[in-house]
Amino acid sequence: MGAILRYEHDADADALYVHLADKPYAYGEDLSPERRVDFAADRTPVGVELTCLSHGVSLAGLPASAEIGEILTKLNIKMLV
């Protein structure tokens, strides 16, 4: 997995979007109601959407989970074990 390209945090919406690859979106898969992974046609993860951040975030099953964990720490968002 390459480096995270960028991220967008919307505190009012209680949401975070992490851009992982500069490829066109083809489809998304919901891992839970609060966690979605977007993919390119070749199944490369292109982004991760996290919502309800104030309740905490589970990194289980997310691509680039270590890097996303660093972002959550920087933003002072609780990670669920």
N, C-alpha and C positions, 0 to 999 in steps of 0.2 A: 504494500500500500504506500502510495506516495504521500507527500506532505499535504496537510490541509491547505486548501487554496485561500479560504477566507471563511468568516462566519458573520452572521447577522443575529444580534440579540435584541429582542423587543420586550422590554420589561413590562410595558403596559399589557401586552398580549400574553405575557408569561411564557414566551416561546423563544427557541433558538433554532437557527438553520445553519448547518455546517456544510460548506461546499467541498467536496472531495476530489472531483475530477471535472475537467473542462470538456465534457461531452454532452450531447443532447439528451434530455430526459426522454425515456421510452415508457417506463411504467414504475409504479411504486408498490411496496409491500408493507402493510402494517404489522409491526411486531407486537404492538399493544395499542390501545386507544391513544396513548401519549407518545408513541415512538413509531416513526415511519422511515423507511430507507427507500430512496429513489435510485433507479438504475438506468444505465444506457442500454441500448439494444443488445450489446455483447455481454450483459450482466455485470459490467463494471459499476460499483456503487458510485453515484455521482453526488449524493447528498443525503444528509440525515436531518429530519425534522423532529424536534423534541418540544412537547407542550406540557403545560401544568408544572413548570419548573419549580415553583414554590413548594410543591409536594415532594420534591426529590426526584432523582433520575436514576434509573437502572441502566448500566452500561452493557449488561448481558446481551450477547448476540449482535452488538453494533460493530460495523466496520470501523477501524481506526479508533477503537474504544480508549486506548491509552491517551491518544492525542485529544480526544473529546473530553476525557477526564481532566486533562490539563486546562482546557478552556473552562470547564465547570468550576474548577478550583479557582481560577483567575477571577471568575464572575461571582464567587462565593455562593455557588449553588450546591446543595447537598446531594451526595451520591448515595444511592441505596445499595446495600450489599446483598 
